[in-house]
């Protein structure tokens, strides 16, 4: 009887671990999705408008 209870606890912990990893990833993706567009484009001082032409990027 103790073995089945322990096995069920292991299954519950495994499922909760997988769900928490999935939730953390979903939260991170949602945070990235809600960032302003310029925050994604502008990094390390190399800012270019999202609608810039190729000649403006030179």
mmCIF file of the N, C-alpha and C atoms, coordinates in Angstrom:
data_MODEL
# 
_entry.id   MODEL 
# 
loop_
_atom_site.group_PDB 
_atom_site.id 
_atom_site.type_symbol 
_atom_site.label_atom_id 
_atom_site.label_alt_id 
_atom_site.label_comp_id 
_atom_site.label_asym_id 
_atom_site.label_entity_id 
_atom_site.label_seq_id 
_atom_site.pdbx_PDB_ins_code 
_atom_site.Cartn_x 
_atom_site.Cartn_y 
_atom_site.Cartn_z 
_atom_site.occupancy 
_atom_site.B_iso_or_equiv 
_atom_site.pdbx_formal_charge 
_atom_site.auth_seq_id 
_atom_site.auth_comp_id 
_atom_site.auth_asym_id 
_atom_site.auth_atom_id 
_atom_site.pdbx_PDB_model_num 
ATOM 1   N N  . UNK A 1 1  ? 0.822  -1.198 0.000   1.00 0.00 ? 1  UNK A N  1 
ATOM 2   C CA . UNK A 1 1  ? 0.000  0.000  0.000   1.00 0.00 ? 1  UNK A CA 1 
ATOM 3   C C  . UNK A 1 1  ? 0.864  1.259  0.000   1.00 0.00 ? 1  UNK A C  1 
ATOM 4   N N  . UNK A 1 2  ? 1.952  1.242  0.753   1.00 0.00 ? 2  UNK A N  1 
ATOM 5   C CA . UNK A 1 2  ? 2.810  2.422  0.831   1.00 0.00 ? 2  UNK A CA 1 
ATOM 6   C C  . UNK A 1 2  ? 3.468  2.719  -0.510  1.00 0.00 ? 2  UNK A C  1 
ATOM 7   N N  . UNK A 1 3  ? 3.750  1.665  -1.276  1.00 0.00 ? 3  UNK A N  1 
ATOM 8   C CA . UNK A 1 3  ? 4.388  1.863  -2.572  1.00 0.00 ? 3  UNK A CA 1 
ATOM 9   C C  . UNK A 1 3  ? 3.460  2.594  -3.532  1.00 0.00 ? 3  UNK A C  1 
ATOM 10  N N  . UNK A 1 4  ? 2.188  2.260  -3.534  1.00 0.00 ? 4  UNK A N  1 
ATOM 11  C CA . UNK A 1 4  ? 1.254  2.925  -4.447  1.00 0.00 ? 4  UNK A CA 1 
ATOM 12  C C  . UNK A 1 4  ? 1.052  4.384  -4.053  1.00 0.00 ? 4  UNK A C  1 
ATOM 13  N N  . UNK A 1 5  ? 1.024  4.659  -2.750  1.00 0.00 ? 5  UNK A N  1 
ATOM 14  C CA . UNK A 1 5  ? 0.878  6.052  -2.315  1.00 0.00 ? 5  UNK A CA 1 
ATOM 15  C C  . UNK A 1 5  ? 2.108  6.850  -2.710  1.00 0.00 ? 5  UNK A C  1 
ATOM 16  N N  . UNK A 1 6  ? 3.279  6.265  -2.535  1.00 0.00 ? 6  UNK A N  1 
ATOM 17  C CA . UNK A 1 6  ? 4.511  6.948  -2.918  1.00 0.00 ? 6  UNK A CA 1 
ATOM 18  C C  . UNK A 1 6  ? 4.553  7.169  -4.436  1.00 0.00 ? 6  UNK A C  1 
ATOM 19  N N  . UNK A 1 7  ? 4.125  6.163  -5.184  1.00 0.00 ? 7  UNK A N  1 
ATOM 20  C CA . UNK A 1 7  ? 4.112  6.286  -6.649  1.00 0.00 ? 7  UNK A CA 1 
ATOM 21  C C  . UNK A 1 7  ? 3.144  7.378  -7.080  1.00 0.00 ? 7  UNK A C  1 
ATOM 22  N N  . UNK A 1 8  ? 2.000  7.462  -6.449  1.00 0.00 ? 8  UNK A N  1 
ATOM 23  C CA . UNK A 1 8  ? 1.038  8.509  -6.783  1.00 0.00 ? 8  UNK A CA 1 
ATOM 24  C C  . UNK A 1 8  ? 1.598  9.886  -6.443  1.00 0.00 ? 8  UNK A C  1 
ATOM 25  N N  . UNK A 1 9  ? 2.311  9.992  -5.349  1.00 0.00 ? 9  UNK A N  1 
ATOM 26  C CA . UNK A 1 9  ? 2.935  11.269 -4.994  1.00 0.00 ? 9  UNK A CA 1 
ATOM 27  C C  . UNK A 1 9  ? 3.984  11.667 -6.019  1.00 0.00 ? 9  UNK A C  1 
ATOM 28  N N  . UNK A 1 10 ? 4.742  10.698 -6.489  1.00 0.00 ? 10 UNK A N  1 
ATOM 29  C CA . UNK A 1 10 ? 5.747  10.981 -7.519  1.00 0.00 ? 10 UNK A CA 1 
ATOM 30  C C  . UNK A 1 10 ? 5.063  11.456 -8.796  1.00 0.00 ? 10 UNK A C  1 
ATOM 31  N N  . UNK A 1 11 ? 3.965  10.830 -9.174  1.00 0.00 ? 11 UNK A N  1 
ATOM 32  C CA . UNK A 1 11 ? 3.236  11.250 -10.370 1.00 0.00 ? 11 UNK A CA 1 
ATOM 33  C C  . UNK A 1 11 ? 2.694  12.672 -10.216 1.00 0.00 ? 11 UNK A C  1 
ATOM 34  N N  . UNK A 1 12 ? 2.150  12.974 -9.059  1.00 0.00 ? 12 UNK A N  1 
ATOM 35  C CA . UNK A 1 12 ? 1.608  14.314 -8.822  1.00 0.00 ? 12 UNK A CA 1 
ATOM 36  C C  . UNK A 1 12 ? 2.725  15.354 -8.892  1.00 0.00 ? 12 UNK A C  1 
ATOM 37  N N  . UNK A 1 13 ? 3.854  15.073 -8.280  1.00 0.00 ? 13 UNK A N  1 
ATOM 38  C CA . UNK A 1 13 ? 4.981  16.009 -8.316  1.00 0.00 ? 13 UNK A CA 1 
ATOM 39  C C  . UNK A 1 13 ? 5.489  16.179 -9.745  1.00 0.00 ? 13 UNK A C  1 
ATOM 40  N N  . UNK A 1 14 ? 5.543  15.100 -10.511 1.00 0.00 ? 14 UNK A N  1 
ATOM 41  C CA . UNK A 1 14 ? 5.998  15.186 -11.899 1.00 0.00 ? 14 UNK A CA 1 
ATOM 42  C C  . UNK A 1 14 ? 5.053  16.037 -12.738 1.00 0.00 ? 14 UNK A C  1 
ATOM 43  N N  . UNK A 1 15 ? 3.762  15.839 -12.573 1.00 0.00 ? 15 UNK A N  1 
ATOM 44  C CA . UNK A 1 15 ? 2.776  16.623 -13.329 1.00 0.00 ? 15 UNK A CA 1 
ATOM 45  C C  . UNK A 1 15 ? 2.848  18.090 -12.934 1.00 0.00 ? 15 UNK A C  1 
ATOM 46  N N  . UNK A 1 16 ? 2.970  18.360 -11.640 1.00 0.00 ? 16 UNK A N  1 
ATOM 47  C CA . UNK A 1 16 ? 3.073  19.750 -11.188 1.00 0.00 ? 16 UNK A CA 1 
ATOM 48  C C  . UNK A 1 16 ? 4.351  20.406 -11.703 1.00 0.00 ? 16 UNK A C  1 
ATOM 49  N N  . UNK A 1 17 ? 5.432  19.657 -11.791 1.00 0.00 ? 17 UNK A N  1 
ATOM 50  C CA . UNK A 1 17 ? 6.684  20.197 -12.326 1.00 0.00 ? 17 UNK A CA 1 
ATOM 51  C C  . UNK A 1 17 ? 6.531  20.560 -13.793 1.00 0.00 ? 17 UNK A C  1 
ATOM 52  N N  . UNK A 1 18 ? 5.935  19.679 -14.566 1.00 0.00 ? 18 UNK A N  1 
ATOM 53  C CA . UNK A 1 18 ? 5.729  19.954 -15.999 1.00 0.00 ? 18 UNK A CA 1 
ATOM 54  C C  . UNK A 1 18 ? 4.813  21.155 -16.177 1.00 0.00 ? 18 UNK A C  1 
ATOM 55  N N  . UNK A 1 19 ? 3.750  21.222 -15.408 1.00 0.00 ? 19 UNK A N  1 
ATOM 56  C CA . UNK A 1 19 ? 2.827  22.361 -15.516 1.00 0.00 ? 19 UNK A CA 1 
ATOM 57  C C  . UNK A 1 19 ? 3.490  23.670 -15.112 1.00 0.00 ? 19 UNK A C  1 
ATOM 58  N N  . UNK A 1 20 ? 4.329  23.642 -14.104 1.00 0.00 ? 20 UNK A N  1 
ATOM 59  C CA . UNK A 1 20 ? 4.994  24.880 -13.689 1.00 0.00 ? 20 UNK A CA 1 
ATOM 60  C C  . UNK A 1 20 ? 6.005  25.345 -14.727 1.00 0.00 ? 20 UNK A C  1 
ATOM 61  N N  . UNK A 1 21 ? 6.701  24.425 -15.355 1.00 0.00 ? 21 UNK A N  1 
ATOM 62  C CA . UNK A 1 21 ? 7.633  24.812 -16.432 1.00 0.00 ? 21 UNK A CA 1 
ATOM 63  C C  . UNK A 1 21 ? 6.867  25.406 -17.600 1.00 0.00 ? 21 UNK A C  1 
ATOM 64  N N  . UNK A 1 22 ? 5.750  24.784 -17.964 1.00 0.00 ? 22 UNK A N  1 
ATOM 65  C CA . UNK A 1 22 ? 4.917  25.312 -19.050 1.00 0.00 ? 22 UNK A CA 1 
ATOM 66  C C  . UNK A 1 22 ? 4.379  26.699 -18.704 1.00 0.00 ? 22 UNK A C  1 
ATOM 67  N N  . UNK A 1 23 ? 3.912  26.867 -17.475 1.00 0.00 ? 23 UNK A N  1 
ATOM 68  C CA . UNK A 1 23 ? 3.362  28.158 -17.055 1.00 0.00 ? 23 UNK A CA 1 
ATOM 69  C C  . UNK A 1 23 ? 4.441  29.237 -17.053 1.00 0.00 ? 23 UNK A C  1 
ATOM 70  N N  . UNK A 1 24 ? 5.639  28.907 -16.628 1.00 0.00 ? 24 UNK A N  1 
ATOM 71  C CA . UNK A 1 24 ? 6.725  29.894 -16.634 1.00 0.00 ? 24 UNK A CA 1 
ATOM 72  C C  . UNK A 1 24 ? 7.065  30.312 -18.058 1.00 0.00 ? 24 UNK A C  1 
ATOM 73  N N  . UNK A 1 25 ? 7.085  29.364 -18.977 1.00 0.00 ? 25 UNK A N  1 
ATOM 74  C CA . UNK A 1 25 ? 7.341  29.694 -20.377 1.00 0.00 ? 25 UNK A CA 1 
ATOM 75  C C  . UNK A 1 25 ? 6.236  30.543 -20.974 1.00 0.00 ? 25 UNK A C  1 
ATOM 76  N N  . UNK A 1 26 ? 4.999  30.196 -20.675 1.00 0.00 ? 26 UNK A N  1 
ATOM 77  C CA . UNK A 1 26 ? 3.864  30.976 -21.189 1.00 0.00 ? 26 UNK A CA 1 
ATOM 78  C C  . UNK A 1 26 ? 3.886  32.392 -20.628 1.00 0.00 ? 26 UNK A C  1 
ATOM 79  N N  . UNK A 1 27 ? 4.245  32.525 -19.356 1.00 0.00 ? 27 UNK A N  1 
ATOM 80  C CA . UNK A 1 27 ? 4.325  33.854 -18.739 1.00 0.00 ? 27 UNK A CA 1 
ATOM 81  C C  . UNK A 1 27 ? 5.421  34.681 -19.410 1.00 0.00 ? 27 UNK A C  1 
ATOM 82  N N  . UNK A 1 28 ? 6.561  34.071 -19.671 1.00 0.00 ? 28 UNK A N  1 
ATOM 83  C CA . UNK A 1 28 ? 7.671  34.789 -20.296 1.00 0.00 ? 28 UNK A CA 1 
ATOM 84  C C  . UNK A 1 28 ? 7.306  35.223 -21.716 1.00 0.00 ? 28 UNK A C  1 
ATOM 85  N N  . UNK A 1 29 ? 6.656  34.366 -22.458 1.00 0.00 ? 29 UNK A N  1 
ATOM 86  C CA . UNK A 1 29 ? 6.241  34.711 -23.820 1.00 0.00 ? 29 UNK A CA 1 
ATOM 87  C C  . UNK A 1 29 ? 5.229  35.842 -23.792 1.00 0.00 ? 29 UNK A C  1 
ATOM 88  N N  . UNK A 1 30 ? 4.317  35.803 -22.834 1.00 0.00 ? 30 UNK A N  1 
ATOM 89  C CA . UNK A 1 30 ? 3.319  36.878 -22.721 1.00 0.00 ? 30 UNK A CA 1 
ATOM 90  C C  . UNK A 1 30 ? 3.987  38.203 -22.371 1.00 0.00 ? 30 UNK A C  1 
ATOM 91  N N  . UNK A 1 31 ? 5.002  38.176 -21.518 1.00 0.00 ? 31 UNK A N  1 
ATOM 92  C CA . UNK A 1 31 ? 5.730  39.392 -21.179 1.00 0.00 ? 31 UNK A CA 1 
ATOM 93  C C  . UNK A 1 31 ? 6.448  39.950 -22.403 1.00 0.00 ? 31 UNK A C  1 
ATOM 94  N N  . UNK A 1 32 ? 7.060  39.090 -23.206 1.00 0.00 ? 32 UNK A N  1 
ATOM 95  C CA . UNK A 1 32 ? 7.733  39.543 -24.420 1.00 0.00 ? 32 UNK A CA 1 
ATOM 96  C C  . UNK A 1 32 ? 6.734  40.090 -25.437 1.00 0.00 ? 32 UNK A C  1 
ATOM 97  N N  . UNK A 1 33 ? 5.563  39.462 -25.512 1.00 0.00 ? 33 UNK A N  1 
ATOM 98  C CA . UNK A 1 33 ? 4.557  39.896 -26.485 1.00 0.00 ? 33 UNK A CA 1 
ATOM 99  C C  . UNK A 1 33 ? 4.004  41.270 -26.138 1.00 0.00 ? 33 UNK A C  1 
ATOM 100 N N  . UNK A 1 34 ? 3.937  41.614 -24.869 1.00 0.00 ? 34 UNK A N  1 
ATOM 101 C CA . UNK A 1 34 ? 3.349  42.879 -24.466 1.00 0.00 ? 34 UNK A CA 1 
ATOM 102 C C  . UNK A 1 34 ? 4.361  44.022 -24.422 1.00 0.00 ? 34 UNK A C  1 
ATOM 103 N N  . UNK A 1 35 ? 5.620  43.750 -24.721 1.00 0.00 ? 35 UNK A N  1 
ATOM 104 C CA . UNK A 1 35 ? 6.606  44.830 -24.759 1.00 0.00 ? 35 UNK A CA 1 
ATOM 105 C C  . UNK A 1 35 ? 6.308  45.749 -25.936 1.00 0.00 ? 35 UNK A C  1 
ATOM 106 N N  . UNK A 1 36 ? 6.652  47.015 -25.806 1.00 0.00 ? 36 UNK A N  1 
ATOM 107 C CA . UNK A 1 36 ? 6.498  47.905 -26.957 1.00 0.00 ? 36 UNK A CA 1 
ATOM 108 C C  . UNK A 1 36 ? 7.396  47.451 -28.113 1.00 0.00 ? 36 UNK A C  1 
ATOM 109 N N  . UNK A 1 37 ? 6.974  47.765 -29.301 1.00 0.00 ? 37 UNK A N  1 
ATOM 110 C CA . UNK A 1 37 ? 7.716  47.316 -30.492 1.00 0.00 ? 37 UNK A CA 1 
ATOM 111 C C  . UNK A 1 37 ? 9.140  47.869 -30.509 1.00 0.00 ? 37 UNK A C  1 
ATOM 112 N N  . UNK A 1 38 ? 9.337  49.103 -30.105 1.00 0.00 ? 38 UNK A N  1 
ATOM 113 C CA . UNK A 1 38 ? 10.675 49.694 -30.131 1.00 0.00 ? 38 UNK A CA 1 
ATOM 114 C C  . UNK A 1 38 ? 11.599 49.054 -29.104 1.00 0.00 ? 38 UNK A C  1 
ATOM 115 N N  . UNK A 1 39 ? 11.070 48.514 -28.032 1.00 0.00 ? 39 UNK A N  1 
ATOM 116 C CA . UNK A 1 39 ? 11.914 47.859 -27.041 1.00 0.00 ? 39 UNK A CA 1 
ATOM 117 C C  . UNK A 1 39 ? 12.533 46.594 -27.614 1.00 0.00 ? 39 UNK A C  1 
ATOM 118 N N  . UNK A 1 40 ? 11.844 45.963 -28.555 1.00 0.00 ? 40 UNK A N  1 
ATOM 119 C CA . UNK A 1 40 ? 12.372 44.765 -29.184 1.00 0.00 ? 40 UNK A CA 1 
ATOM 120 C C  . UNK A 1 40 ? 13.375 45.132 -30.269 1.00 0.00 ? 40 UNK A C  1 
ATOM 121 N N  . UNK A 1 41 ? 13.087 46.188 -31.036 1.00 0.00 ? 41 UNK A N  1 
ATOM 122 C CA . UNK A 1 41 ? 13.935 46.569 -32.167 1.00 0.00 ? 41 UNK A CA 1 
ATOM 123 C C  . UNK A 1 41 ? 15.195 47.278 -31.689 1.00 0.00 ? 41 UNK A C  1 
ATOM 124 N N  . UNK A 1 42 ? 15.089 48.099 -30.669 1.00 0.00 ? 42 UNK A N  1 
ATOM 125 C CA . UNK A 1 42 ? 16.195 48.942 -30.234 1.00 0.00 ? 42 UNK A CA 1 
ATOM 126 C C  . UNK A 1 42 ? 16.999 48.241 -29.147 1.00 0.00 ? 42 UNK A C  1 
ATOM 127 N N  . UNK A 1 43 ? 18.200 47.769 -29.507 1.00 0.00 ? 43 UNK A N  1 
ATOM 128 C CA . UNK A 1 43 ? 19.073 47.127 -28.524 1.00 0.00 ? 43 UNK A CA 1 
ATOM 129 C C  . UNK A 1 43 ? 20.478 47.672 -28.672 1.00 0.00 ? 43 UNK A C  1 
ATOM 130 N N  . UNK A 1 44 ? 21.131 47.929 -27.577 1.00 0.00 ? 44 UNK A N  1 
ATOM 131 C CA . UNK A 1 44 ? 22.529 48.355 -27.527 1.00 0.00 ? 44 UNK A CA 1 
ATOM 132 C C  . UNK A 1 44 ? 22.789 49.608 -28.347 1.00 0.00 ? 44 UNK A C  1 
ATOM 133 N N  . UNK A 1 45 ? 21.838 50.517 -28.407 1.00 0.00 ? 45 UNK A N  1 
ATOM 134 C CA . UNK A 1 45 ? 22.042 51.779 -29.095 1.00 0.00 ? 45 UNK A CA 1 
ATOM 135 C C  . UNK A 1 45 ? 21.907 51.713 -30.605 1.00 0.00 ? 45 UNK A C  1 
ATOM 136 N N  . UNK A 1 46 ? 21.528 50.576 -31.150 1.00 0.00 ? 46 UNK A N  1 
ATOM 137 C CA . UNK A 1 46 ? 21.341 50.447 -32.601 1.00 0.00 ? 46 UNK A CA 1 
ATOM 138 C C  . UNK A 1 46 ? 19.852 50.526 -32.896 1.00 0.00 ? 46 UNK A C  1 
ATOM 139 N N  . UNK A 1 47 ? 19.304 51.719 -32.839 1.00 0.00 ? 47 UNK A N  1 
ATOM 140 C CA . UNK A 1 47 ? 17.863 51.887 -33.004 1.00 0.00 ? 47 UNK A CA 1 
ATOM 141 C C  . UNK A 1 47 ? 17.533 52.210 -34.456 1.00 0.00 ? 47 UNK A C  1 
ATOM 142 N N  . UNK A 1 48 ? 16.560 51.512 -34.971 1.00 0.00 ? 48 UNK A N  1 
ATOM 143 C CA . UNK A 1 48 ? 16.051 51.788 -36.309 1.00 0.00 ? 48 UNK A CA 1 
ATOM 144 C C  . UNK A 1 48 ? 14.543 51.662 -36.247 1.00 0.00 ? 48 UNK A C  1 
ATOM 145 N N  . UNK A 1 49 ? 13.826 52.563 -36.888 1.00 0.00 ? 49 UNK A N  1 
ATOM 146 C CA . UNK A 1 49 ? 12.367 52.441 -36.879 1.00 0.00 ? 49 UNK A CA 1 
ATOM 147 C C  . UNK A 1 49 ? 11.932 51.143 -37.549 1.00 0.00 ? 49 UNK A C  1 
ATOM 148 N N  . UNK A 1 50 ? 10.818 50.599 -37.119 1.00 0.00 ? 50 UNK A N  1 
ATOM 149 C CA . UNK A 1 50 ? 10.341 49.327 -37.663 1.00 0.00 ? 50 UNK A CA 1 
ATOM 150 C C  . UNK A 1 50 ? 9.926  49.480 -39.124 1.00 0.00 ? 50 UNK A C  1 
ATOM 151 N N  . UNK A 1 51 ? 9.576  50.697 -39.560 1.00 0.00 ? 51 UNK A N  1 
ATOM 152 C CA . UNK A 1 51 ? 9.133  50.897 -40.948 1.00 0.00 ? 51 UNK A CA 1 
ATOM 153 C C  . UNK A 1 51 ? 10.206 51.587 -41.786 1.00 0.00 ? 51 UNK A C  1 
ATOM 154 N N  . UNK A 1 52 ? 11.458 51.484 -41.406 1.00 0.00 ? 52 UNK A N  1 
ATOM 155 C CA . UNK A 1 52 ? 12.544 52.156 -42.133 1.00 0.00 ? 52 UNK A CA 1 
ATOM 156 C C  . UNK A 1 52 ? 12.816 51.455 -43.457 1.00 0.00 ? 52 UNK A C  1 
ATOM 157 N N  . UNK A 1 53 ? 13.214 52.260 -44.444 1.00 0.00 ? 53 UNK A N  1 
ATOM 158 C CA . UNK A 1 53 ? 13.592 51.687 -45.733 1.00 0.00 ? 53 UNK A CA 1 
ATOM 159 C C  . UNK A 1 53 ? 15.049 51.230 -45.648 1.00 0.00 ? 53 UNK A C  1 
ATOM 160 N N  . UNK A 1 54 ? 15.479 50.495 -46.669 1.00 0.00 ? 54 UNK A N  1 
ATOM 161 C CA . UNK A 1 54 ? 16.857 50.012 -46.689 1.00 0.00 ? 54 UNK A CA 1 
ATOM 162 C C  . UNK A 1 54 ? 17.860 51.155 -46.788 1.00 0.00 ? 54 UNK A C  1 
ATOM 163 N N  . UNK A 1 55 ? 17.520 52.204 -47.495 1.00 0.00 ? 55 UNK A N  1 
ATOM 164 C CA . UNK A 1 55 ? 18.444 53.333 -47.619 1.00 0.00 ? 55 UNK A CA 1 
ATOM 165 C C  . UNK A 1 55 ? 18.593 54.068 -46.283 1.00 0.00 ? 55 UNK A C  1 
ATOM 166 N N  . UNK A 1 56 ? 17.541 54.073 -45.453 1.00 0.00 ? 56 UNK A N  1 
ATOM 167 C CA . UNK A 1 56 ? 17.627 54.733 -44.157 1.00 0.00 ? 56 UNK A CA 1 
ATOM 168 C C  . UNK A 1 56 ? 18.465 53.924 -43.171 1.00 0.00 ? 56 UNK A C  1 
ATOM 169 N N  . UNK A 1 57 ? 18.608 52.643 -43.413 1.00 0.00 ? 57 UNK A N  1 
ATOM 170 C CA . UNK A 1 57 ? 19.388 51.801 -42.509 1.00 0.00 ? 57 UNK A CA 1 
ATOM 171 C C  . UNK A 1 57 ? 20.892 51.887 -42.755 1.00 0.00 ? 57 UNK A C  1 
ATOM 172 N N  . UNK A 1 58 ? 21.310 52.433 -43.930 1.00 0.00 ? 58 UNK A N  1 
ATOM 173 C CA . UNK A 1 58 ? 22.745 52.496 -44.234 1.00 0.00 ? 58 UNK A CA 1 
ATOM 174 C C  . UNK A 1 58 ? 23.466 53.479 -43.421 1.00 0.00 ? 58 UNK A C  1 
# 
